[in-house]
């Protein structure tokens, strides 16, 4: 009898404990977010020394249950709860924008394969403070599809949680005193020259303007890359190197190769060599993608690469396109037999009037011939995700009125180079 009562008491205690644990209420959800990095570690508490309670992959949805300053406590789909910094989380709009950029990047033509010497982080935005959701291994090849110069400032982000509504201020009545305070003294009169006193002295205004002109906001050069799986993201351009063969890359003359393409093959004995097209750019910050383009052909007599065509001092914009080009031997060609298609390419460059024109070229054996030009397609920004056509950050809209200024600037630059030699 005694043992049966003891067993019943144990069963009753266990049942109450089970009911209490199953009925335990979880913290309510106050918002939603998505994991930004490739592997997001959730900590038990805010300090970085706290143990990791869960690791979630990029893009997984998380429930926000608590907020302290720049930290959020989140809950995974499996019920794990932990703390993380706010800049490692993405909103639903940012996830949708990233997917749209990836979708559009799949449609862009490659501007050449690039690689890296060490592990390289791929960011969701062209900004150092944006989450890194992917990594490129050392030696891995990726397609370069776009380029943008971005200011080195924190990205403008909407808060993950809506701001708390402001509480109306309640006017507190001051306790009545038996004797009211004495009246305040009268305000001093306004000086007669108050307008002059409120102005900034000219020498101070000039020094401020000069300081701003001498120290422009620093920028970073970013490239949009696409890996073999089709995933796309932003990397710092100086961390990449274009994977063009060394026997061609040695002629870069200190300039950075921004794109390259094989135009056709040349057989020299048991070797097969490509005819290469590349674009390069000099040092400094530029709002265009390249300032020269060049074609290298393989010499069967000297067994080395030689320049077949070069164009310098241009302002060029991606994409560079490879396509067959129609070319006729003379302007009087009238019959179809007088015109033939050859391997060719086209580049979008700005003319002397500030208008972008797409120039086409035909490769006839080892000779590069001009095949005409036409207006470039409307520039669009890869960062724009609402489908609207807007000027690209790295390629401002053409301004015909600025043609004379552009021509004058080019003449000054040419004269400077000429007399500095």
FIZA-25456 format. One record per residue (C-alpha): x, y, z; residue in one letter. Coordinates in steps of 0.001 Angstrom, whole numbers, padded with zeros to 6 digits, always signed. Example, Ala and Ser with C-alpha at 12.3 -4.5 7.8 and 13.67 -1.06 7.14 Angstrom:
BEGIN
+012300-004500+007800A/+013670-001060+007140S/
This chain:
BEGIN
+000000+000000+000000X/+002823+002326+000939X/+004677+001617-002344X/+001555+002217-004441X/+000991+005618-002801X/+004631+006574-003422X/+004414+005524-007084X/+001233+007529-007532X/+002850+010599-005978X/+005835+010316-008354X/+003542+010018-011383X/+001581+013075-010214X/+004737+015187-009799X/+006077+014143-013215X/+002756+014946-014848X/+002651+018409-013326X/+006237+019042-014428X/+005430+017919-017990X/+002339+020094-018136X/+004263+023075-016821X/+007082+022634-019385X/+004707+022029-022294X/+002628+025018-021368X/+005629+027358-021058X/+005037+030470-023166X/+007644+031605-025673X/+008572+035254-026132X/+006317+036938-028707X/+007657+037803-032160X/+008186+041539-032718X/+009658+041358-036224X/+011389+039217-038835X/+014863+039145-040369X/+017081+036914-042499X/+020602+035626-041942X/+023136+037688-043889X/+026479+035821-043666X/+027109+032384-045114X/+027015+030957-041560X/+025432+033099-038841X/+026400+032114-035267X/+023813+032911-032590X/+025224+033496-029117X/+023613+032717-025782X/+024130+036299-024618X/+025296+039636-026040X/+029050+039428-025178X/+031181+037851-027879X/+032585+035415-025313X/+029153+033807-024903X/+028831+030261-026249X/+027234+029672-029652X/+023785+028092-029350X/+023024+027687-033076X/+024422+028350-036560X/+022050+029203-039409X/+022838+029469-043149X/+022493+032551-045317X/+018926+033522-046154X/+017190+031585-043354X/+014219+033397-041852X/+014481+034396-038181X/+011938+035778-035705X/+013044+038836-033736X/+011969+038518-030099X/+014074+041136-028301X/+016049+044275-029073X/+018859+045930-027124X/+020704+048836-028715X/+022414+047321-031808X/+021756+043690-030856X/+018777+041461-031589X/+017638+038262-029968X/+016240+035971-032657X/+014588+032580-032823X/+015171+030012-035559X/+012542+027792-037139X/+013746+024971-034874X/+013154+027043-031741X/+016771+027968-030956X/+017207+031475-029532X/+020326+033627-029528X/+021795+037129-029859X/+023409+038692-032946X/+024500+042153-034170X/+021994+044039-036300X/+024344+044565-039307X/+024512+040782-039836X/+020757+040563-040426X/+018883+041389-043626X/+015355+042632-044051X/+012846+041058-046410X/+013373+043942-048859X/+017156+043411-048829X/+016777+039682-049463X/+014429+040398-052387X/+016871+042995-053756X/+019783+040546-053524X/+017831+037861-055381X/+016884+040372-058080X/+020538+041380-058537X/+021490+037701-058831X/+018744+037136-061407X/+019875+040074-063521X/+023546+039157-063159X/+022842+035790-064799X/+021742+037636-067959X/+024815+039899-068211X/+027640+038881-070561X/+030910+037986-068890X/+033773+040458-069153X/+036380+037788-068465X/+037351+035241-065850X/+039045+036402-062662X/+040611+034651-059708X/+042116+035465-056318X/+045266+034519-054444X/+043484+033978-051127X/+040045+033420-049640X/+037809+036314-050696X/+034516+037424-049133X/+031551+038169-051404X/+029228+040905-050103X/+025523+041525-050571X/+026181+045187-051488X/+029204+047138-052775X/+030103+048201-049243X/+032662+046920-046733X/+030072+046908-043928X/+027508+044803-045798X/+027201+041106-044837X/+029429+038573-046566X/+027235+035663-047639X/+029662+033770-049892X/+033383+033107-050250X/+035659+032578-053253X/+038422+030056-052675X/+042003+030786-053717X/+042407+029921-057397X/+038656+029645-058052X/+037524+031213-061341X/+034557+033614-061408X/+032980+035728-064147X/+033275+039508-063832X/+030024+041028-065127X/+029846+044623-063799X/+031777+047331-062000X/+030830+050219-059719X/+032660+052842-057662X/+030986+053116-054255X/+031674+055660-051464X/+033307+054247-048367X/+030428+055120-046055X/+028041+052942-044030X/+025145+051728-046188X/+021818+053458-045733X/+019524+050804-044282X/+015988+050851-043024X/+015552+049677-039423X/+014505+046056-038970X/+011901+047128-036440X/+009504+050030-036888X/+010212+052949-034549X/+008243+053034-031355X/+005389+055523-031382X/+006162+058626-029413X/+004263+058922-026194X/+002410+062214-025808X/+004005+064443-023261X/+001955+064982-020158X/+002154+068490-018820X/+002943+068415-015133X/+001443+071221-013199X/+003878+072927-010920X/+002734+073116-007351X/+001163+076415-006444X/+003301+078580-004227X/+002055+081086-001757X/+004284+083806-003110X/+004824+083979-006948X/+008461+084341-008204X/+009660+087780-009222X/+009342+088689-012917X/+012406+087926-015116X/+014650+090818-016141X/+014069+092315-019625X/+015979+090765-022549X/+018954+092711-023902X/+018298+094649-027098X/+019264+093131-030498X/+022501+094602-031889X/+022042+096917-034838X/+024497+094836-036957X/+023024+091428-036100X/+022848+090449-039772X/+026582+091003-040212X/+027367+089156-037018X/+025393+086092-038188X/+027368+085726-041412X/+030384+083434-041719X/+033584+085441-042256X/+034778+085136-045884X/+038190+083754-044910X/+036548+081034-042792X/+034113+080111-045599X/+037001+079892-048084X/+039037+077651-045783X/+036058+075317-045273X/+035410+075094-049018X/+039096+074449-049708X/+039219+071698-047089X/+036183+069984-048638X/+037664+070251-052140X/+041028+068839-051054X/+039582+065872-049154X/+036826+064248-051234X/+034985+061276-049815X/+037069+058110-050424X/+035579+055467-052693X/+036107+051767-053254X/+036103+049981-056598X/+033784+046950-056602X/+033148+044193-059140X/+030030+042081-059476X/+031122+038462-059913X/+029259+035248-060757X/+030517+031810-059764X/+029990+028492-061553X/+026749+027852-059620X/+025251+031174-060736X/+025545+032895-057341X/+026442+036578-057666X/+027780+039198-055278X/+030180+042103-054860X/+033932+041884-054206X/+036671+044495-053944X/+038202+044811-057396X/+041795+045095-056184X/+041481+041625-054613X/+040914+040061-058058X/+043262+039430-060941X/+042091+038746-064477X/+043067+035237-065601X/+044526+036231-068973X/+047756+034333-069896X/+051005+035842-068661X/+052497+036091-072157X/+049801+038724-072877X/+049370+040241-069400X/+053037+041289-069377X/+052160+044123-071787X/+049751+045833-069371X/+052348+048575-068706X/+051216+049062-065122X/+047542+049458-066021X/+044830+047246-064588X/+043121+044831-066990X/+039357+045252-066597X/+038131+042771-069238X/+039539+040370-071836X/+038191+038109-074590X/+039568+035510-077026X/+038576+036562-080557X/+039803+033558-082546X/+042472+030819-082609X/+045807+030747-084419X/+047668+027427-084910X/+051463+027621-084718X/+052836+024115-085198X/+051471+021974-082385X/+050412+025047-080350X/+047088+026874-080449X/+047202+030565-079561X/+044290+032966-079119X/+043894+036401-080611X/+043098+038527-077531X/+041096+041680-076933X/+041449+043472-073613X/+040450+046717-071926X/+042606+048457-069321X/+042418+051454-067010X/+045031+053601-065305X/+045335+054379-061615X/+043011+056634-059634X/+039248+056866-059213X/+037231+056925-062431X/+033528+056936-063228X/+034096+054803-066338X/+035209+051187-066803X/+038252+051476-069119X/+040389+054095-070841X/+041978+051969-073583X/+041384+048772-075558X/+043847+046670-077499X/+043990+043609-079770X/+046927+041180-079712X/+047631+038748-082530X/+050094+035862-082595X/+052963+036329-085045X/+053734+033101-086919X/+057067+034543-088045X/+058335+035789-084644X/+056334+033338-082506X/+055169+036011-080075X/+052240+038311-079410X/+052144+041649-081220X/+049744+044577-081102X/+047333+044607-084033X/+045179+047491-082825X/+045179+049922-079902X/+042969+052838-078876X/+043927+055031-075916X/+042494+058036-074045X/+038855+056959-074192X/+036081+056763-071630X/+034573+053314-072078X/+031714+051510-070371X/+030735+047881-069945X/+029607+045640-071493X/+032161+044850-074196X/+030385+042541-076641X/+031702+039813-078949X/+029662+039178-082101X/+030122+038634-085843X/+030420+041911-087709X/+029500+042687-091319X/+032250+044477-093198X/+032552+045460-096843X/+035744+046088-098781X/+034594+049571-099830X/+031788+052046-099444X/+030562+051272-103009X/+029700+047654-102214X/+026198+046982-103506X/+025850+043213-103781X/+025686+040733-100904X/+028898+039106-102148X/+030759+042350-101445X/+029869+042147-097743X/+030881+039315-095423X/+030712+038545-091698X/+033887+038339-089664X/+034677+037720-085995X/+034354+041048-084259X/+033616+043045-081149X/+032055+046312-080079X/+032836+048786-077303X/+030757+051614-075821X/+032813+054817-075579X/+032039+058491-075122X/+032679+060732-078120X/+033912+064331-078140X/+030366+065620-077605X/+029754+063549-074484X/+027471+061075-076288X/+028056+057350-075886X/+028525+055450-079115X/+029017+051708-079639X/+031899+051236-082045X/+032087+047923-083932X/+035243+046298-085296X/+035846+043327-087581X/+038862+041032-087250X/+039991+040088-090761X/+042835+037604-090428X/+045256+039650-088275X/+043911+043098-089197X/+041281+045035-087199X/+038896+047129-089300X/+036329+049672-088123X/+032780+048595-088993X/+030787+051669-088005X/+029122+052912-084852X/+025689+053507-083393X/+024302+054922-080120X/+024879+052744-077068X/+022018+051072-075292X/+020487+053051-072420X/+022720+052669-069344X/+021075+050944-066402X/+022273+050309-062894X/+022707+046746-061680X/+021769+048084-058241X/+018318+049190-059458X/+015758+046487-058689X/+012404+048068-059496X/+012748+047657-063253X/+013199+051371-063929X/+015842+052598-066344X/+018179+054921-064465X/+021700+056212-065047X/+024295+053787-063744X/+026469+054996-060844X/+029657+054233-062763X/+028352+055702-066047X/+026433+058995-065824X/+023862+059866-068463X/+025194+061563-071606X/+025190+065350-071670X/+025674+066796-075181X/+026089+070304-073758X/+029237+069166-071976X/+030935+068119-075225X/+033113+071229-075530X/+034297+070922-071936X/+035090+067231-072443X/+037088+067972-075593X/+038996+070773-073867X/+039855+068516-070930X/+041139+065820-073281X/+043292+068324-075183X/+044804+069543-071914X/+045513+065969-070784X/+047117+065144-074145X/+049306+068264-074011X/+050355+067435-070455X/+051408+063926-071495X/+053174+065211-074599X/+055315+067843-072844X/+056042+065720-069777X/+058022+063189-071820X/
